[in-house]
Amino acid sequence: MKNLSNLFNLFTVKNAYAASAAASSGQGGYLQTFWSFAPLIAIVVIFYLLVILPQQKRTKDHKKMVDSLKVGDEILTNGGIYGIISGIAEQVFTLEIAKDVKIKIAKNAIATKTSKS
């Protein structure tokens, strides 16, 4: 029982020290708190500018490219299959990958439009 009481007193004393430290910080505490979080805020802003914005631009450009595809365009899929679009449905392309060999793929499986060679 005495050990439990000592444990309780240990937590109480820490809380008392924390309360007195917060009370003594005064007016400069808010500015000091801001400057302590400034590096974290800078990291978030840099991460947003270097990672998130370029990814959003690539996604937007890819969607525009997929929407502009038409029958007869040669494409490359994410799986590495080259083919010529022979049919377009709402969410599916039909590709001719060899003579009389056609497959259906989802629109989001298109990697890029290639030039005919």
C-alpha positions in Angstrom: 0.0 0.0 0.0 2.9 2.3 0.8 4.4 1.7 -2.7 1.1 2.7 -4.3 1.0 5.9 -2.2 4.6 6.7 -3.3 3.6 6.2 -6.9 0.7 8.5 -6.6 2.8 11.2 -4.9 5.4 10.8 -7.7 2.7 11.7 -10.4 1.4 14.5 -8.3 4.7 16.1 -7.8 5.4 16.0 -11.6 2.1 17.7 -12.3 2.9 20.4 -9.8 6.2 21.1 -11.4 4.6 21.2 -14.8 1.9 23.6 -13.7 4.4 26.0 -12.1 6.6 25.9 -15.2 3.7 26.8 -17.4 2.6 29.6 -15.1 6.1 31.1 -15.0 6.4 31.3 -18.8 4.3 34.4 -19.0 4.0 36.6 -22.1 6.9 35.1 -24.0 5.5 31.6 -23.9 3.3 31.9 -27.0 6.1 33.3 -29.2 8.5 30.6 -27.9 5.9 27.9 -28.6 5.4 29.2 -32.2 9.2 29.1 -32.8 9.4 25.6 -31.5 6.8 24.5 -34.1 8.3 26.6 -36.9 10.6 23.8 -38.2 7.7 21.3 -38.3 5.5 23.8 -40.2 8.3 24.4 -42.6 8.7 20.7 -43.3 5.0 20.3 -44.0 5.1 23.2 -46.4 8.1 21.9 -48.2 6.6 18.4 -48.4 3.5 19.9 -49.9 5.4 21.9 -52.5 7.8 19.2 -53.5 5.6 16.1 -53.4 1.9 16.7 -53.3 1.6 19.5 -55.9 3.6 17.8 -58.6 1.7 14.5 -58.1 -1.6 16.4 -58.5 -0.3 17.9 -61.7 0.8 14.5 -63.1 -2.6 13.0 -62.2 -4.4 15.9 -63.9 -2.3 15.6 -67.0 -2.7 11.8 -67.2 -6.5 12.1 -66.9 -6.5 14.7 -69.7 -4.4 12.3 -71.9 -6.7 9.3 -71.2 -9.7 11.4 -72.0 -8.2 12.5 -75.3 -7.5 9.0 -76.6 -9.4 7.8 -79.6 -9.7 4.6 -81.8 -6.4 4.0 -83.7 -4.1 5.5 -81.0 -1.2 3.3 -79.9 -0.7 3.0 -76.2 1.4 1.4 -73.5 -0.3 -0.1 -70.5 1.0 -0.2 -66.9 1.7 -3.9 -67.4 4.0 -3.2 -70.4 1.6 -4.2 -73.2 1.7 -2.2 -76.4 -1.6 -2.1 -78.3 -3.8 -0.1 -80.6 -7.2 1.1 -79.4 -9.9 -0.6 -81.3 -12.9 0.2 -79.1 -13.8 2.6 -76.3 -16.5 2.0 -73.7 -17.2 4.0 -70.5 -14.4 2.6 -68.4 -12.8 0.1 -70.7 -10.6 0.2 -73.8 -10.4 -2.7 -76.2 -6.8 -3.1 -77.5 -5.6 -5.0 -80.5 -2.2 -6.4 -79.4 -1.7 -8.6 -82.4 -3.6 -9.4 -85.6 -7.0 -10.6 -84.5 -6.0 -10.6 -80.8 -8.0 -8.2 -78.7 -8.0 -7.6 -74.9 -10.0 -5.3 -72.7 -8.3 -3.1 -70.2 -9.5 -0.5 -67.7 -8.9 3.1 -68.6 -6.8 3.6 -65.5 -4.4 0.9 -66.7 -3.1 3.2 -69.5 0.4 4.4 -68.9 1.1 6.6 -71.9 0.2 7.2 -75.5 3.0 6.1 -77.8 3.9 7.1 -81.4 3.2 4.6 -84.1 6.4 3.0 -85.4 
